Amino acid sequence: MRVEEFDFDLPTDRIAIRPAEPRASAQLLVVRPDTESLFSDFHVSDLPNLLRAGDCLVVNNTRVLPARLVGRRQRGSSIAGIEATLHKRENANTWRAFVRPAKKLVVGEDVQFQRDELGLSLSAEVIEKGDAGEVLFRFEVAGDALDAAIRSVGVMPLPPYIAAKRPEDEQDERDYQTMFAGRSGAVAAPTAGLHFTPELIHRLQQSGVQFTEVTLHVGAGTFLPVKVDDTDHHKMHAEWGEISSATATVLNETKAKGGRIVAVGTTSLRLLESAVDDDGTFKAWSGDTAIFITPGYVFKAVDVLMTNFHLPRSTLFMLVSAFSGLDTMRKAYKHAIEKGYRFYSYGDACLLHRAF
């Protein structure tokens, strides 16, 4: 499909730079392609009345690392400033990163990342260079020690549409992390999960809604613009994910009893659709996924999707258009803009029902 079909105009004042407080007070647009009215306005706190007993909410338990690193490389007397955003861990001590300016680096040389005000540093060797500023770094430490070093040296990688409006601060270290965050490895938050609070979870469980967790370590590639004219030519960056055998059992039992699988966020949906068998059965699964969902995709796993409002021409707006229909989503976004909904990572949410 032509990428221009997924374009729309968004006033800049609709971009949220802080989350709603309290979290569950965010607006929630319910989109039902099977009804004449198409959509209706609620709040996230209304979820217990919008879901059914027996439904299963699937949340992403990934934890965001402060994955934006600032440092320098020294070549003789020549020093160059380097900024890297980690996006995918390859093993215990190597990460792929988007680097600016990547042309300043050559394979085999070291980069010293630092937080000057804290007197901390972390060294990495360039072992590979790819396209579009991508670099593979081998760090001097590995595993948990590397995670700790990244937390010490790095800063929270706010999405570019927020970072362009203000610098990150200590509040973002709390705001840009979901209550489910447990497994470190993401460099961007699964933002639909930001709306949940312990009180809301309690109310949902009282109403008979189940919860289960999956892991998808969200990469910085989620923010990359689509630079091609046709969706067939776009390449997604791979992200690592895992579904446990216990979660697979919960999902299969939910479907067997007539409950719906409700994905909290496009990250959960992409992992579920990557792991499900053709007949809709789940098994324990782990590995990389680069699934790219556009209109025409046949969904096998997810019945309902809770997600935030996404960028024009983005792969995520393409995904929601595949889920609820392109024409429906164009109308829903137009309605949201007119009604003052807040967009993107810190913004409001929508509850989408599947069109097909």
N, C-alpha and C positions, 0 to 999 in steps of 0.2 A: 504494500500500500504506500501511497505517497505520504511522506512525513507531514506535509503541510495540512493534511486532513485533521491532524491532531493539534492544530494551533488555535489559540484563543487569546483575547486581550484581557490582561489582568492589571487593574490599577495597583500601583506600588504600595498604596496605603492598606491594601488587603494582606500584605505579607506580615505575619506575626513575628515579632522579635523577642517576645517572652511568652511562656505558656499561660493559659488561663489559671486563675487561682480562685477557689480550689480546682484541682485538676478536672474533676468530673462535672464542673460547671460549663465546660466547653460545649458549644453547639454541636448537634448531631443531625445531619440530613439523611433521612431514610429514603432510599431509592428503590422503588418496586416497579420494574419494567412490565410486570403482569397486571398492573392496575391502571385505570384511566387517569388518575391524578398524578401518577409517576412518583412524586416525592412529597414528603411532609417534614415539618421542622420539630425537632426535639432537642434534648440535651443528653450528654453522655450519662448523666445520672438516671435517665429514663430506661437504660438498657434492661434492667430486670423485668420491665413491662413489655419490652420489645422482642425479647427472646423467649423460647419455650422451655418448659421442663423437659429434660432429656437432651437438649442441645449441648454441644461440647465446644467451648472456647479454646482455641489453640494459640498459645502465646510463645513468643520468641524470648528465650532466657539468655541471649547473648549480652555481654557486658562491654561497653565502649572503653577502649584504651585512649589515653590522650596522645593520639597518633600523629599530631603535626609536630615535626622536629625542625629546629633551626640550627644551622651550624656553618662550618666552613671547610674548605679543602685548601691545603697549602702545597704549592708546587714550586720548590725553590723559594724565591722571594715573592712569588705571586700568590696572593690570597683571594679566594672568591667566596662570597656568601652563598649558601645553599639552603633551600627550604624543601623538605620532603614530607609528603603525606603518605603514611603506610596504608596499603589497601588489601594485602593478602599475605598471610603467613604461609611459607612453603614448608618449613620444618623448624626444629628447635631454635635455630639461630639465624635463619634467613627470612627476609620479608621483601615482597615487591612493593614499590613505592612510586608515586608520581612526584617528579622532582622539577623544581624551577631554580635556576636554568640548567637543564640536563646537559646542555652542550658544554658546560664547564667541567664535566666529569669524563674521565676515561677509565676503562676497565683496569683494575689492579691498584688504583689509588684509594687512599683512606679519606673518610670524611669524619670530622669531629663535631658531633652534635652537643649542644650545651645549653644550660640555663645560667647565664652569667651572673644573674642576681643571687643564685643559690650556690654558685661554685661547683656545679655538677656537670659531668660530661659523659658521653658514650661514643665509642668509636665503631665505625663500620667500614668494610671494604666493598668497593664496587666490583661485583663479579659478573655482571651482565647488563647490557643496555638494550632496550627494546624500542618499540614505536611510541610516539606521542608522549615522550618524556618519561617513560617507564624505566625504572632501574631496579635491579636485584641486588640487595645489600646482604653481606654476611657480617653479623655483629660479633663483638668480642666476647659476649656472654650469651648464654642460651637458656631456654626453658623459663622457669619461674623467675630466675635471676634477670633474664632479659625483660620480662614483663614489668618487674619492679623498677628496672632502670628506665624503661619507657615512661612509666608513671612519674618518675622523678624528673626526667628531662623534657618530656613532651607536654603539649598543651591540648586541650579539647578541640577537636577538629570541627568547628561549627560549619554548617552548610554555607556555601559561598553567598547565598542570598541573604543570610543573616550577618555573616562576617563583613559584607560590604556596607552594612548599616551601623555596626558597632563592634568593638573588640570583645573577645571572650573575657569572662571574669569568673570569680569563684562561684557565683550563683549557677553558672552553666555546668559546673562539675556536679551539681545536684539535679538541675533541671533536665539535663541531656542524658539521663539515665533512667530506665524504667524500674519499677518496683520488683520486676522479675529478674533483673540482671544478676547472673550468677557465674557465667562462664566467659572469661576474658577472651577477646579476640576480634571484636568488631571495631571498626573505625568510623562508623556512623550508627546512630541509634535506630532501632525499629520503632519509629515514632508513634504509631497507633497505640503502642503500649504505654506511652507517657500519660494517657488519660486515666489510667486505673489507680485506685487507692485501695488500701485494705478494707475500708468501709464499704466501697462498691463491690469488692470481691465477696464480702460477707453477704451482702444483699442478694447478689447473683446466686450464690450457693444456696441460700435460703429458698430461692425461687425454683431450685431444681436444676440449675445450669452447672455442668461439670467444667473442670479446667484440666488441661494437660499442656506440657511444655515440649518444645522442640528447640534446636539450636541452629541458627544460620548466622555466621559471622559476616555481618554486612560490610561490604567494601566501599571505598571511596568512589568506585566506578559507578555507584548508584547516582552520583551527581553529574557524571559526564554528559555533556550535551550530545544529542544525536546529530552528527555532522553530514550524514548522507541524505539523499533525496528520497530514497526508497527504503522501507523497513527491511527488505530482503538483504540489503547490503550492510546492515548494522551488526557489529560484533559485540556481544556482551562479555564483560569480565567475569571470570569464574569466582564463586564464593563457596566456602566449605560449610557443610551442614551435617546434621545428624538427627535421626529419629530413633529413640530407644525401643526395645521390644515391648516394654511396659506401655509406652505411648501408643505403639501400633495396636496393641490389644484394646486399649481404651477407644481408639478411633474405630476399629472394626466392630466393637460391641455397640458403640453409638449408632453406627449405620444399621446394624442388624436390628436394633430396637426402634428404628424409625426416627432417631434424632438427627439433627443437622450438624455438619462440621462448619464451625464459624471461625474463620481465620482472622486473627488480630494482626493486621498488617500485611502488606504485599510480600514481606520477607517470609512470613509463615506460609502464605499461599504458594509462593514459588517453590519452597522446599517440599511441601505436601504434594504438589503436582509433579515434582521431579521424582518423588519416591514411590508414589502409588503405582500398583500394577494396572494393566489395561482393564481388568475387571473391577477395579475400585478397591482392591484389597491392599492393606498396608502390612509391611514387614519392617523389621529393624533395618536401618539404612544409614550409611555415612559415605561422604565423598564430596566431590566438587559438583556444583551445578552452574550452568550458564544459560539456563532456560530463558527464552525470550518469548513472551506471550503477547500476541497481537490478535485483532479481530479475526475470527475463523477458527481459533483454537477451541478444542473440545475439552471442557473441564471434566475431570474424573474424580477429584477429591473434595473440593470445597463447594459448599452450598451458599454460604453468606460470607461477605468480606467486610470487616471494619477497617477503614483506612483514612488517612488524612487527605487533603486536597493537594494535587500534584502540579508540577510545572507544565506549561505548554510544550508540546513537541517532545515530551519526555517518554522514556520507556514505561514509566509507571502510569502515565495517563493512557498510554496504549493498552496497558494491562487492564485497567478498570473499564476501558471501552470494550475490550474483549469480553469482560465479565458481565456487564450490564447493558451493552450495546452502545455504539458510538453516538448515535443520535440522542439516546437517552442521557448519556453523560454530558454531551454538549449542553442540553437543556438544563441538566442538574447544576452544572457549573455556572451557567448564566444566572440561574435562580440564586445560587449561593453568593455570587458577586453582588447581585441586586439587594440581597437581604443582609449584607454586611458580614458574611462568614469570613473567618481568618484563615489564611492559606499557609501551606507548607509545614515544616517540621514542628513548629511550636503552635500551629494553628488548630482549627476545629476539625471535626471528623465527619465521615459519612458511613452509613450502614447500607451496604449494597446487596441486593438480592440478584441471584443469577438469572440471566435472560434466557438461557437455553439449558 
